[in-house]
């Protein structure tokens, strides 16, 4: 990873994600692209009763956003002055949120997106918010999602939930391997089944691939039985020193309940544990 996109809505939640990212990527050379998008829907439903001109957009939306971005850069400079190997670039756009993110990913060859887990207002009842959910499902780029209560600490263990039903590409898994090696962390491969049953031949092939691929890292392999996947994850996180949860995007159907639940309930890992979603590389 060389180019990191930091998405901000100027909330403290998005600052927390920026703060985490700068600590997480501390010891390597990176270009950070700080992006704020004034969404087109805001312009259309705002106080202006007609289609805004470029001048109005600049004065009412873009200019204030640029000032706020400069303030974030000052905050970064003040807190992370020792990070001499980091370069920062700021951008403000107006338009459709996902289109703006996709364009930035393509133009700047972004390797990873970092964003907070809540919606713009912080009042969204869904765990990760609609913006984060849209980025995960619609933008083909790795994304590191930072929940509102997550605070950076040494990465000790990364949980990798899987049902072994998918073939994994080495290019897709490479960022995870890089993180494990850089942070000297261990990988905990976790299979949660609703009932005890043997893996199929195909599942065993995929399991052995993961074991072979991560053979140079310290890893564990765990099989849990739980009728509720979320409960299984929660119990596992509580029993280990899990610092991050990683999953592959094409396996999201299996983990819809982990990411897109309508209520947090007692799943504390949603609020405290960052999760990394890896996309297949073209």
Buried (B, 14 or more C-beta within 10 A) or exposed (E): BEBBBBBBBBBEBBBBBBBBBBBBBBEEEBBBBBBBBBBBEEBEEEEEEEEBEEEBBBEBBBEBBBEBBEEBBEEBEEEBEEBEEBEBEBBBBBBBBBEBBBBBBEEBEBBBBBBBBBBBEBEBEBBBBEBBBBBBEEBEBBBBBBBBEBEBEEBBBBBBBBBBEBEBEEEBBBBBBEBBEBBEBBBBBBBBBEEEEEBEEEBEEBBEBBEEBBEEBEBEBBEBEBEEBBBBBBBBBEEBEBBBBBBBBBBBEBBEEBBBBEEEEEBBBBBBBBBBBBBEEE
